[in-house]
């Protein structure tokens, strides 16, 4: 006989109990993703910025990580920037020609590449190449229990590992952003002059017709923020890697996806604030 007052949904031995258990597990997982993970990431960010001011600073680690990030991102960034600038030049140049303002092709290319394209391309390369490598490095240290050993020895892993990598991502992103801008504008110039019969003098003379110095400063600020975000997300997922090599691989995949989502969100917020506080330059 079944115990009075206890149905199949409450006992867990029937179909109803199984479904309620599954729903409960799903709810716990959703709560973990929606509340706990962002909270832990925010706590890591606060602890990392607090460790940023501790002495001594790990200069050797910072230089090694900066050189590594440059080595894995410089050439891919240039290769991506050339067709990116060409596509923008072809698309914008065709539209400008239809509007009868072909002399402003260079100005629109500068605004599109410097203001929006270059920081996004930089951030995607830093997050995809450097971020995944940082996550794999820290994650492998985690599963080999090196992080735990550092804590036992009184060494702060955030100060020793995370801070140099985060600053290296931000520092290199500044220079990669300038590289993308230059290479993208050169690609746009080539495609406009060679394929669209544009005038070289008009392309170069219209550079400052719409663009202004705050556009470049905003792009550099975006690249710096994107680099910090990529370094923090990669470090967080690496420090929380579990389940052996498979867990490290999963953490790397999650790092790239989460970083891309945060970068596009940050890009929207920074651009919205920029347009609110910095007036556009009149022609």
C-alpha positions as CSV (number, residue, x, y, z in Angstrom):
1,X,0.0,0.0,0.0
2,X,1.2,3.5,-0.7
3,X,1.7,5.8,2.1
4,X,-1.3,8.1,2.6
5,X,-0.7,11.7,1.5
6,X,2.2,10.9,-0.8
7,X,1.5,10.7,-4.5
8,X,3.6,9.6,-7.4
9,X,4.8,13.2,-7.9
10,X,6.1,13.3,-4.4
11,X,7.6,9.9,-4.1
12,X,9.8,10.2,-7.2
13,X,9.3,6.5,-8.2
14,X,6.7,7.4,-10.9
15,X,6.8,9.3,-14.0
16,X,5.6,12.4,-12.3
17,X,8.4,12.3,-9.8
18,X,11.0,11.9,-12.6
19,X,9.6,14.9,-14.5
20,X,9.6,17.1,-11.3
21,X,13.2,16.1,-10.6
22,X,14.2,17.0,-14.1
23,X,12.4,20.3,-13.9
24,X,14.1,21.0,-10.6
25,X,17.5,20.2,-12.1
26,X,16.8,22.4,-15.1
27,X,15.7,25.3,-12.8
28,X,18.9,24.9,-10.7
29,X,21.0,24.9,-13.9
30,X,19.2,28.0,-15.2
31,X,19.6,29.8,-11.9
32,X,23.3,28.9,-11.9
33,X,23.8,30.3,-15.3
34,X,21.7,33.4,-14.9
35,X,22.7,34.5,-11.4
36,X,25.7,32.6,-10.0
37,X,28.1,32.7,-12.9
38,X,27.7,36.5,-13.6
39,X,28.1,37.1,-9.8
40,X,31.3,35.0,-9.7
41,X,32.7,36.7,-12.8
42,X,31.9,40.2,-11.3
43,X,33.7,39.1,-8.0
44,X,36.7,38.0,-10.1
45,X,36.8,41.3,-11.8
46,X,36.8,43.2,-8.5
47,X,39.5,41.0,-7.1
48,X,41.6,41.4,-10.2
49,X,41.4,45.2,-10.2
50,X,42.3,45.1,-6.5
51,X,45.3,42.9,-7.3
52,X,46.3,45.3,-10.0
53,X,47.8,47.7,-7.5
54,X,49.8,45.1,-5.6
55,X,53.6,45.2,-5.8
56,X,55.7,43.9,-7.4
57,X,54.1,44.0,-10.8
58,X,54.9,40.9,-13.0
59,X,56.8,42.7,-15.8
60,X,58.4,39.6,-17.2
61,X,55.1,37.8,-17.5
62,X,53.5,40.9,-19.0
63,X,56.2,41.2,-21.7
64,X,56.0,37.5,-22.5
65,X,52.3,37.5,-22.8
66,X,52.3,40.7,-24.9
67,X,54.8,39.2,-27.3
68,X,52.8,36.0,-27.5
69,X,49.6,37.9,-28.3
70,X,51.3,39.9,-31.0
71,X,52.8,36.8,-32.5
72,X,49.4,35.1,-32.8
73,X,47.3,38.1,-33.8
74,X,49.4,40.5,-35.9
75,X,49.4,38.7,-39.2
76,X,45.8,37.4,-39.0
77,X,44.7,41.0,-38.1
78,X,46.3,42.4,-41.2
79,X,44.9,39.7,-43.4
80,X,41.4,40.3,-42.1
81,X,41.7,44.1,-42.3
82,X,42.5,44.2,-46.0
83,X,39.3,42.5,-47.3
84,X,37.4,44.3,-44.5
85,X,38.5,47.7,-45.8
86,X,37.9,46.6,-49.4
87,X,34.3,45.4,-48.7
88,X,33.5,48.7,-46.9
89,X,35.0,50.7,-49.7
90,X,33.1,48.8,-52.4
91,X,29.7,48.9,-50.6
92,X,30.0,52.5,-49.4
93,X,31.6,53.7,-52.6
94,X,28.7,52.3,-54.7
95,X,26.1,54.0,-52.4
96,X,28.0,57.3,-52.4
97,X,28.2,57.1,-56.2
98,X,24.4,56.7,-56.4
99,X,24.0,59.7,-54.2
100,X,26.3,61.8,-56.3
101,X,28.9,62.4,-53.6
102,X,31.7,60.3,-54.8
103,X,34.3,62.8,-53.5
104,X,33.4,61.9,-49.9
105,X,34.2,58.2,-50.4
106,X,37.4,58.6,-48.4
107,X,35.6,60.4,-45.5
108,X,33.0,57.7,-45.2
109,X,35.6,55.0,-45.3
110,X,37.6,56.6,-42.5
111,X,34.5,56.9,-40.4
112,X,33.4,53.3,-41.0
113,X,36.8,51.7,-40.6
114,X,38.3,53.9,-37.8
115,X,35.2,54.4,-35.7
116,X,33.6,50.9,-35.9
117,X,35.4,48.3,-38.0
118,X,38.9,48.5,-36.5
119,X,38.0,48.0,-32.8
120,X,35.6,45.2,-33.7
121,X,38.2,43.4,-35.8
122,X,40.8,43.9,-33.2
123,X,38.5,42.6,-30.4
124,X,37.5,39.5,-32.4
125,X,41.1,38.6,-33.1
126,X,42.2,39.2,-29.5
127,X,39.3,37.2,-28.1
128,X,39.5,34.4,-30.7
129,X,43.3,33.9,-30.7
130,X,44.7,35.4,-27.5
131,X,41.7,34.7,-25.3
132,X,41.4,31.1,-26.2
133,X,45.2,30.6,-25.6
134,X,45.0,32.3,-22.2
135,X,42.0,30.2,-21.2
136,X,43.8,27.0,-22.3
137,X,46.9,27.9,-20.4
138,X,45.2,28.8,-17.1
139,X,42.8,25.9,-17.5
140,X,45.6,23.4,-17.9
141,X,47.3,24.8,-14.8
142,X,44.0,24.5,-12.9
143,X,43.5,20.8,-13.8
144,X,47.1,20.0,-12.9
145,X,46.4,21.7,-9.5
146,X,49.1,24.3,-10.1
147,X,46.7,27.0,-9.1
148,X,45.9,25.2,-5.8
149,X,49.7,24.8,-5.2
150,X,50.2,28.6,-5.7
151,X,47.5,29.4,-3.2
152,X,49.0,27.0,-0.6
153,X,52.4,28.8,-1.1
154,X,50.7,32.1,-0.5
155,X,50.9,33.3,-4.1
156,X,47.8,35.1,-5.4
157,X,47.0,33.6,-8.8
158,X,45.1,36.8,-9.8
159,X,48.2,38.9,-9.2
160,X,50.6,36.4,-10.7
161,X,48.7,35.2,-13.7
162,X,45.5,37.1,-14.4
163,X,46.7,40.7,-14.1
164,X,49.6,40.5,-16.6
165,X,47.5,38.7,-19.1
166,X,44.6,41.1,-18.8
167,X,46.9,44.1,-19.3
168,X,48.7,42.4,-22.1
169,X,45.5,42.0,-24.0
170,X,44.5,45.6,-23.5
171,X,48.0,46.9,-24.3
172,X,48.3,44.9,-27.6
173,X,44.7,45.7,-28.6
174,X,45.6,49.4,-28.7
175,X,48.3,48.9,-31.3
176,X,46.3,46.3,-33.2
177,X,43.5,48.8,-33.5
178,X,45.9,51.3,-35.1
179,X,47.2,48.5,-37.4
180,X,43.7,47.6,-38.5
181,X,42.9,51.2,-39.2
182,X,46.0,51.8,-41.4
183,X,45.7,48.5,-43.3
184,X,42.0,48.9,-43.7
185,X,42.3,52.4,-45.2
186,X,45.0,51.2,-47.5
187,X,42.8,48.3,-48.7
188,X,39.9,50.7,-49.1
189,X,42.1,53.1,-51.1
190,X,43.2,50.3,-53.4
191,X,39.7,49.0,-54.1
192,X,38.3,52.5,-54.6
193,X,41.0,53.7,-57.0
194,X,41.6,50.5,-58.9
195,X,38.1,48.9,-59.1
196,X,35.8,51.9,-58.8
197,X,37.8,54.4,-60.8
198,X,38.0,56.7,-57.9
199,X,40.3,59.7,-57.8
200,X,43.3,59.3,-55.4
201,X,43.4,63.0,-54.6
202,X,39.7,63.1,-53.7
203,X,40.0,60.0,-51.6
204,X,42.8,61.4,-49.5
205,X,41.6,65.0,-49.4
206,X,38.2,64.0,-47.9
207,X,39.7,62.2,-44.9
208,X,38.9,65.0,-42.5
209,X,35.6,66.0,-44.0
210,X,33.5,63.9,-41.6
211,X,36.0,62.2,-39.3
212,X,37.6,63.9,-36.3
213,X,40.1,63.1,-33.6
214,X,37.5,61.9,-31.0
215,X,36.6,59.1,-33.5
216,X,40.1,57.7,-33.2
217,X,40.2,58.2,-29.4
218,X,36.9,56.4,-29.1
219,X,38.2,53.5,-31.2
220,X,41.3,53.3,-29.0
221,X,39.1,53.3,-25.9
222,X,36.9,50.6,-27.3
223,X,40.0,48.4,-28.1
224,X,41.4,48.9,-24.6
225,X,38.0,47.9,-23.0
226,X,37.6,45.0,-25.3
227,X,41.1,43.7,-24.5
228,X,40.4,43.9,-20.8
229,X,37.1,42.0,-21.3
230,X,38.8,39.3,-23.3
231,X,41.5,38.8,-20.7
232,X,39.1,38.7,-17.8
233,X,36.6,36.2,-19.4
234,X,39.5,33.9,-20.6
235,X,41.0,34.0,-17.1
236,X,37.7,33.4,-15.4
237,X,36.8,30.4,-17.5
238,X,40.3,29.0,-17.2
239,X,40.3,29.3,-13.4
240,X,37.0,27.5,-13.2
241,X,37.8,24.7,-15.7
242,X,36.8,21.2,-14.4
243,X,36.7,17.7,-15.8
244,X,40.2,17.2,-17.2
245,X,41.2,18.1,-20.7
246,X,37.6,17.9,-22.0
247,X,36.7,20.6,-19.4
248,X,39.5,22.8,-20.6
249,X,38.3,22.4,-24.2
250,X,34.7,23.3,-23.2
251,X,36.0,26.3,-21.2
252,X,37.9,27.6,-24.3
253,X,34.8,27.3,-26.5
254,X,32.7,29.1,-23.9
255,X,35.3,31.8,-23.6
256,X,35.1,32.7,-27.3
257,X,31.3,32.7,-27.3
258,X,30.9,34.7,-24.1
259,X,33.6,37.2,-25.1
260,X,32.0,37.9,-28.5
261,X,28.6,38.5,-26.8
262,X,30.1,40.9,-24.3
263,X,32.1,42.7,-26.9
264,X,29.1,43.4,-29.1
265,X,27.2,44.6,-26.0
266,X,30.0,46.9,-25.0
267,X,30.4,48.2,-28.5
268,X,26.8,49.2,-28.6
269,X,26.9,50.9,-25.2
270,X,30.1,52.9,-25.9
271,X,28.9,54.0,-29.3
272,X,25.6,55.1,-27.9
273,X,27.3,57.2,-25.2
274,X,29.8,58.6,-27.7
275,X,27.0,59.8,-30.0
276,X,25.3,61.4,-27.1
277,X,28.3,63.4,-25.8
278,X,30.4,64.1,-29.0
279,X,28.6,66.0,-31.7
280,X,29.2,65.0,-35.3
281,X,31.5,67.1,-37.4
282,X,29.7,69.2,-40.0
283,X,30.8,69.2,-43.7
